[in-house]
Amino acid sequence: MSKLELIATATFGLEAIVAQEVKDLGYSQMTVENGKVTFTADEKAICRANLWLRTADRIRLKVGEFNAVTFDELFEKTKALPWPDLLPADAAFPVDGKSIQSTLFSISDCQAIVKKAVVESMKKRYRTEWFKEKGPLHRIEVALLKDVATLTIDTSGAGLHKRGYRIANSEAPLKETLAAALILVARWHPEITLIDPFCGSGTIPIEAAMIGQNLAPGMNRTFVSEQWPSIPREYWREARKETHDRANYDQKLDLTGTDISIASIEIARKNAVEAGVDQLVHFQVRPLAELSSNKKYGKVICNPPYGERLGSLKEAEKLYKEMGKLFENLDTWSYYILSASENFEALFDKKASKRRKLYHGNIKVHYYQYFGSRPPRR
């Protein structure tokens, strides 16, 4: 079984979490850089990484990497890569591109040159002048960063945040990958009560339910590389069997999602049904003022409204002040709050135990972490 270099792309700030997930899957040879985790593995890892990584954006197969400051260099070095070993004769292979701080800044020209180079490489193996591209999709990307070109093929298809359970969204939905990251950073585990008082379409409680029962996030969706002849179908069968073997369907959980919006709670319940966790999460229409629990210890993990518009910003600031007072009712609990406000701690009237810079889409946010009392050892 040949060794491959795979890249798990990551949202800025989540690289260390993605790296830990890769390590937990059993792949320890890795390099962590801004926006990606590169690791060495075999073909089976393409299947397992797509099925199991909760916080990565997608999985790319790295074909080659080299310096390129001229179009001739880009063409010749791309042509020399083993494309015929990876692409079948009928493969559809569109080329995407991006360029950052590089001499070759014209993305469209780079895409065209890479496409031509791949075609020239394929001609030698398949002895044809024309490729119909009607077969399985192998989407190529040429990424230039400071004159270093990295050529990859996307193995995921739709981004890994597309779990397959979200049939509808509330306003400003939280990406599933980011929601999973918030839970992992909070070190939540199945024995701990969890409440999200701004649950919206239910993403945080649903992701917690999947983590709690060790349900693979990709078990109910398909991936573009499932159609690749280079990956035996048996590998995918084995990987999908593993998702069912490792699931802990008997694990009891105490998860609650509340929201003031009736429509949002209806959406959350539908999404939970699609995810197969509707029996594990209690969703309820409830205003923040009624936040309470009879449990002495637990975690609040939430993504309250940011209020990016001027009018909404004042409302958001008022909400943060209200949160600071109400959360005192759960004084032994831990709180984990995602906010775009740089003044959140002052408004909440308490300095965070820890904060982490992340990105929610293109919005820079901070994950404010307040550590509560440690439960007694059982």
TAFENCOR-V639316 format. One record per residue. N is the residue number from 1. RES is the residue in one small letter. SS is DSSP state (alpha for helix, beta for strand, coil for the rest). NEAR is the number of other C-alpha atoms within 8 Angstrom. D_LAST is the distance of its C-alpha to the last C-alpha in Angstrom with 2 decimals. Layout:
((N | RES | SS | NEAR | D_LAST) (N | RES | SS | NEAR | D_LAST))
This chain:
((1 | m | coil | 4 | 45.82) (2 | s | coil | 5 | 46.88) (3 | k | coil | 8 | 44.74) (4 | l | beta | 10 | 44.60) (5 | e | beta | 11 | 43.60) (6 | l | beta | 13 | 41.53) (7 | i | beta | 12 | 40.80) (8 | a | beta | 13 | 37.84) (9 | t | beta | 12 | 39.17) (10 | a | coil | 14 | 36.85) (11 | t | coil | 11 | 37.13) (12 | f | coil | 9 | 37.53) (13 | g | coil | 10 | 34.25) (14 | l | coil | 12 | 32.26) (15 | e | alpha | 15 | 33.64) (16 | a | alpha | 8 | 30.61) (17 | i | alpha | 11 | 28.34) (18 | v | alpha | 15 | 30.93) (19 | a | alpha | 11 | 31.18) (20 | q | alpha | 8 | 27.47) (21 | e | alpha | 10 | 27.86) (22 | v | alpha | 12 | 30.95) (23 | k | alpha | 9 | 29.19) (24 | d | alpha | 7 | 26.35) (25 | l | coil | 8 | 29.24) (26 | g | coil | 6 | 30.42) (27 | y | coil | 11 | 33.28) (28 | s | coil | 7 | 33.07) (29 | q | coil | 6 | 36.74) (30 | m | beta | 10 | 36.90) (31 | t | beta | 7 | 38.51) (32 | v | beta | 10 | 37.08) (33 | e | beta | 7 | 39.74) (34 | n | coil | 6 | 40.23) (35 | g | coil | 11 | 39.79) (36 | k | beta | 11 | 39.13) (37 | v | beta | 15 | 37.27) (38 | t | beta | 11 | 39.68) (39 | f | beta | 12 | 38.41) (40 | t | beta | 11 | 40.15) (41 | a | beta | 11 | 39.54) (42 | d | coil | 10 | 41.51) (43 | e | alpha | 12 | 42.75) (44 | k | alpha | 11 | 39.63) (45 | a | alpha | 8 | 37.70) (46 | i | alpha | 11 | 39.86) (47 | c | alpha | 11 | 38.47) (48 | r | alpha | 10 | 34.80) (49 | a | alpha | 11 | 34.80) (50 | n | alpha | 13 | 36.44) (51 | l | alpha | 13 | 34.05) (52 | w | alpha | 9 | 30.74) (53 | l | coil | 12 | 31.17) (54 | r | coil | 13 | 29.75) (55 | t | coil | 13 | 31.02) (56 | a | coil | 13 | 34.38) (57 | d | coil | 12 | 37.62) (58 | r | beta | 13 | 39.47) (59 | i | beta | 15 | 40.13) (60 | r | beta | 13 | 43.52) (61 | l | beta | 12 | 45.33) (62 | k | beta | 13 | 46.97) (63 | v | beta | 12 | 50.58) (64 | g | beta | 9 | 51.86) (65 | e | beta | 9 | 51.97) (66 | f | beta | 8 | 54.99) (67 | n | beta | 7 | 56.97) (68 | a | coil | 11 | 59.54) (69 | v | coil | 10 | 61.87) (70 | t | coil | 8 | 64.70) (71 | f | alpha | 10 | 64.96) (72 | d | alpha | 6 | 66.65) (73 | e | alpha | 9 | 63.69) (74 | l | alpha | 14 | 61.27) (75 | f | alpha | 12 | 63.46) (76 | e | alpha | 9 | 64.11) (77 | k | alpha | 9 | 60.56) (78 | t | alpha | 12 | 59.14) (79 | k | alpha | 12 | 61.81) (80 | a | coil | 7 | 60.86) (81 | l | coil | 9 | 57.30) (82 | p | coil | 8 | 56.65) (83 | w | alpha | 11 | 56.78) (84 | p | alpha | 10 | 58.48) (85 | d | alpha | 6 | 55.58) (86 | l | alpha | 7 | 53.23) (87 | l | coil | 8 | 55.45) (88 | p | coil | 8 | 57.30) (89 | a | coil | 9 | 60.94) (90 | d | coil | 10 | 60.22) (91 | a | coil | 12 | 57.19) (92 | a | beta | 12 | 57.10) (93 | f | coil | 9 | 56.30) (94 | p | coil | 8 | 56.56) (95 | v | beta | 12 | 55.90) (96 | d | beta | 9 | 53.86) (97 | g | beta | 12 | 54.06) (98 | k | beta | 8 | 52.96) (99 | s | beta | 12 | 54.31) (100 | i | beta | 8 | 52.91) (101 | q | coil | 9 | 54.93) (102 | s | coil | 12 | 57.11) (103 | t | coil | 8 | 60.86) (104 | l | coil | 13 | 60.81) (105 | f | coil | 8 | 59.79) (106 | s | coil | 7 | 61.47) (107 | i | alpha | 10 | 58.73) (108 | s | alpha | 7 | 61.20) (109 | d | alpha | 7 | 63.35) (110 | c | alpha | 13 | 60.40) (111 | q | alpha | 12 | 59.34) (112 | a | alpha | 9 | 62.91) (113 | i | alpha | 11 | 63.31) (114 | v | alpha | 14 | 60.07) (115 | k | alpha | 10 | 61.08) (116 | k | alpha | 9 | 64.49) (117 | a | alpha | 12 | 63.09) (118 | v | alpha | 11 | 60.75) (119 | v | alpha | 8 | 63.70) (120 | e | alpha | 9 | 65.88) (121 | s | alpha | 14 | 63.24) (122 | m | alpha | 12 | 62.91) (123 | k | alpha | 10 | 66.71) (124 | k | alpha | 8 | 67.05) (125 | r | alpha | 7 | 64.60) (126 | y | alpha | 7 | 65.58) (127 | r | coil | 7 | 69.29) (128 | t | coil | 7 | 69.62) (129 | e | coil | 5 | 70.62) (130 | w | coil | 4 | 68.70) (131 | f | coil | 7 | 65.09) (132 | k | coil | 6 | 64.59) (133 | e | coil | 9 | 60.84) (134 | k | coil | 7 | 60.15) (135 | g | coil | 7 | 57.25) (136 | p | coil | 10 | 53.50) (137 | l | beta | 11 | 52.48) (138 | h | coil | 14 | 51.80) (139 | r | coil | 11 | 51.51) (140 | i | beta | 12 | 52.38) (141 | e | beta | 12 | 51.52) (142 | v | beta | 15 | 53.38) (143 | a | beta | 10 | 51.39) (144 | l | beta | 15 | 53.30) (145 | l | beta | 10 | 51.56) (146 | k | coil | 8 | 53.72) (147 | d | coil | 12 | 56.21) (148 | v | beta | 11 | 53.66) (149 | a | beta | 13 | 53.82) (150 | t | beta | 13 | 50.85) (151 | l | beta | 13 | 51.73) (152 | t | beta | 12 | 49.02) (153 | i | beta | 12 | 48.80) (154 | d | beta | 13 | 46.27) (155 | t | coil | 13 | 44.24) (156 | s | coil | 13 | 42.27) (157 | g | coil | 8 | 44.91) (158 | a | coil | 6 | 43.29) (159 | g | coil | 8 | 40.66) (160 | l | coil | 13 | 37.12) (161 | h | coil | 10 | 36.02) (162 | k | coil | 9 | 38.05) (163 | r | coil | 11 | 35.35) (164 | g | coil | 9 | 37.70) (165 | y | coil | 10 | 35.80) (166 | r | coil | 10 | 37.27) (167 | i | coil | 8 | 40.30) (168 | a | coil | 7 | 40.80) (169 | n | coil | 10 | 39.88) (170 | s | coil | 10 | 39.49) (171 | e | coil | 5 | 41.11) (172 | a | coil | 5 | 40.04) (173 | p | coil | 9 | 37.42) (174 | l | coil | 9 | 34.68) (175 | k | coil | 9 | 35.09) (176 | e | alpha | 12 | 32.49) (177 | t | alpha | 12 | 32.12) (178 | l | alpha | 10 | 31.49) (179 | a | alpha | 12 | 29.00) (180 | a | alpha | 14 | 27.01) (181 | a | alpha | 12 | 27.28) (182 | l | alpha | 11 | 25.95) (183 | i | alpha | 12 | 22.77) (184 | l | alpha | 9 | 22.39) (185 | v | alpha | 8 | 23.19) (186 | a | coil | 9 | 20.54) (187 | r | coil | 6 | 17.91) (188 | w | coil | 9 | 16.79) (189 | h | coil | 6 | 14.77) (190 | p | coil | 11 | 14.79) (191 | e | coil | 7 | 11.49) (192 | i | coil | 11 | 12.93) (193 | t | coil | 12 | 15.69) (194 | l | beta | 12 | 18.99) (195 | i | beta | 13 | 22.28) (196 | d | beta | 13 | 25.68) (197 | p | coil | 12 | 28.13) (198 | f | coil | 12 | 31.11) (199 | c | coil | 16 | 30.50) (200 | g | coil | 14 | 34.21) (201 | s | coil | 14 | 34.68) (202 | g | coil | 14 | 30.94) (203 | t | alpha | 14 | 30.55) (204 | i | alpha | 14 | 27.19) (205 | p | alpha | 15 | 25.31) (206 | i | alpha | 12 | 27.24) (207 | e | alpha | 11 | 26.44) (208 | a | alpha | 11 | 22.72) (209 | a | alpha | 13 | 23.01) (210 | m | alpha | 12 | 24.84) (211 | i | alpha | 10 | 22.35) (212 | g | alpha | 11 | 19.42) (213 | q | coil | 12 | 21.30) (214 | n | coil | 9 | 22.87) (215 | l | coil | 13 | 26.31) (216 | a | coil | 13 | 28.98) (217 | p | coil | 11 | 30.70) (218 | g | coil | 11 | 34.11) (219 | m | coil | 9 | 33.83) (220 | n | coil | 7 | 36.02) (221 | r | coil | 7 | 38.78) (222 | t | coil | 6 | 41.50) (223 | f | coil | 10 | 42.53) (224 | v | alpha | 12 | 46.05) (225 | s | alpha | 11 | 45.67) (226 | e | alpha | 9 | 45.13) (227 | q | alpha | 7 | 48.93) (228 | w | coil | 9 | 49.70) (229 | p | coil | 6 | 51.62) (230 | s | coil | 5 | 50.28) (231 | i | coil | 10 | 46.78) (232 | p | coil | 7 | 46.91) (233 | r | alpha | 7 | 45.64) (234 | e | alpha | 6 | 43.68) (235 | y | alpha | 11 | 41.40) (236 | w | alpha | 11 | 40.58) (237 | r | alpha | 8 | 40.04) (238 | e | alpha | 8 | 37.61) (239 | a | alpha | 12 | 35.73) (240 | r | alpha | 10 | 35.49) (241 | k | alpha | 8 | 34.37) (242 | e | alpha | 8 | 31.53) (243 | t | alpha | 12 | 30.34) (244 | h | alpha | 8 | 30.07) (245 | d | alpha | 6 | 28.59) (246 | r | alpha | 8 | 25.72) (247 | a | coil | 10 | 24.98) (248 | n | coil | 8 | 21.85) (249 | y | coil | 5 | 23.43) (250 | d | coil | 5 | 20.78) (251 | q | coil | 8 | 17.99) (252 | k | coil | 7 | 17.23) (253 | l | coil | 12 | 17.58) (254 | d | coil | 11 | 17.89) (255 | l | beta | 13 | 20.91) (256 | t | beta | 12 | 23.68) (257 | g | beta | 15 | 27.00) (258 | t | beta | 16 | 29.46) (259 | d | beta | 16 | 32.95) (260 | i | coil | 9 | 35.97) (261 | s | coil | 8 | 38.19) (262 | i | alpha | 8 | 38.77) (263 | a | alpha | 7 | 40.35) (264 | s | alpha | 12 | 37.38) (265 | i | alpha | 17 | 34.94) (266 | e | alpha | 8 | 37.42) (267 | i | alpha | 13 | 37.53) (268 | a | alpha | 14 | 33.74) (269 | r | alpha | 12 | 33.54) (270 | k | alpha | 9 | 36.33) (271 | n | alpha | 14 | 34.74) (272 | a | alpha | 14 | 31.45) (273 | v | alpha | 10 | 33.56) (274 | e | alpha | 11 | 35.31) (275 | a | alpha | 11 | 32.06) (276 | g | coil | 7 | 30.86) (277 | v | coil | 12 | 27.72) (278 | d | coil | 10 | 29.19) (279 | q | coil | 6 | 26.83) (280 | l | coil | 10 | 23.77) (281 | v | beta | 15 | 24.88) (282 | h | beta | 9 | 26.00) (283 | f | beta | 10 | 29.07) (284 | q | beta | 9 | 30.71) (285 | v | beta | 10 | 33.68) (286 | r | coil | 9 | 32.46) (287 | p | coil | 10 | 33.77) (288 | l | alpha | 10 | 31.65) (289 | a | alpha | 5 | 32.33) (290 | e | alpha | 6 | 30.17) (291 | l | coil | 10 | 27.02) (292 | s | coil | 6 | 24.09) (293 | s | coil | 6 | 20.74) (294 | n | coil | 4 | 18.89) (295 | k | coil | 6 | 15.52) (296 | k | coil | 8 | 14.34) (297 | y | coil | 11 | 13.27) (298 | g | coil | 12 | 15.25) (299 | k | beta | 13 | 18.12) (300 | v | beta | 13 | 21.84) (301 | i | beta | 14 | 23.87) (302 | c | beta | 12 | 27.56) (303 | n | coil | 10 | 31.17) (304 | p | coil | 8 | 33.23) (305 | p | coil | 6 | 37.06) (306 | y | coil | 10 | 38.75) (307 | g | coil | 11 | 42.08) (308 | e | coil | 6 | 44.40) (309 | r | coil | 6 | 47.54) (310 | l | alpha | 7 | 48.80) (311 | g | alpha | 7 | 48.37) (312 | s | alpha | 10 | 44.94) (313 | l | alpha | 11 | 43.91) (314 | k | alpha | 9 | 44.44) (315 | e | alpha | 9 | 42.39) (316 | a | alpha | 11 | 39.54) (317 | e | alpha | 10 | 39.66) (318 | k | alpha | 8 | 39.61) (319 | l | alpha | 8 | 36.58) (320 | y | alpha | 11 | 34.68) (321 | k | alpha | 11 | 35.47) (322 | e | alpha | 9 | 34.29) (323 | m | alpha | 10 | 30.99) (324 | g | alpha | 12 | 30.45) (325 | k | alpha | 9 | 30.84) (326 | l | alpha | 10 | 28.94) (327 | f | alpha | 9 | 25.83) (328 | e | alpha | 7 | 25.45) (329 | n | alpha | 7 | 24.43) (330 | l | alpha | 10 | 21.12) (331 | d | coil | 7 | 20.85) (332 | t | coil | 9 | 17.11) (333 | w | coil | 13 | 17.51) (334 | s | beta | 13 | 18.85) (335 | y | beta | 12 | 22.38) (336 | y | beta | 14 | 24.26) (337 | i | beta | 12 | 27.93) (338 | l | beta | 11 | 30.87) (339 | s | beta | 13 | 34.15) (340 | a | coil | 9 | 37.66) (341 | s | coil | 8 | 38.28) (342 | e | coil | 6 | 38.69) (343 | n | coil | 6 | 38.42) (344 | f | alpha | 10 | 35.16) (345 | e | alpha | 10 | 33.29) (346 | a | alpha | 8 | 36.20) (347 | l | alpha | 11 | 36.33) (348 | f | alpha | 12 | 32.59) (349 | d | coil | 8 | 33.02) (350 | k | coil | 8 | 30.11) (351 | k | coil | 6 | 30.06) (352 | a | coil | 9 | 27.69) (353 | s | coil | 8 | 25.08) (354 | k | beta | 7 | 26.60) (355 | r | beta | 9 | 29.32) (356 | r | beta | 8 | 30.62) (357 | k | beta | 9 | 34.15) (358 | l | beta | 12 | 34.57) (359 | y | beta | 11 | 37.33) (360 | h | beta | 10 | 37.35) (361 | g | coil | 4 | 40.60) (362 | n | coil | 5 | 43.07) (363 | i | beta | 7 | 41.28) (364 | k | beta | 9 | 39.55) (365 | v | beta | 12 | 36.23) (366 | h | beta | 13 | 33.33) (367 | y | beta | 13 | 29.64) (368 | y | beta | 14 | 28.35) (369 | q | beta | 13 | 24.68) (370 | y | beta | 10 | 23.02) (371 | f | coil | 8 | 19.57) (372 | g | coil | 9 | 17.56) (373 | s | coil | 8 | 14.83) (374 | r | coil | 4 | 11.76) (375 | p | coil | 5 | 8.66) (376 | p | coil | 4 | 6.31) (377 | r | coil | 3 | 3.78) (378 | r | coil | 2 | 0.00))
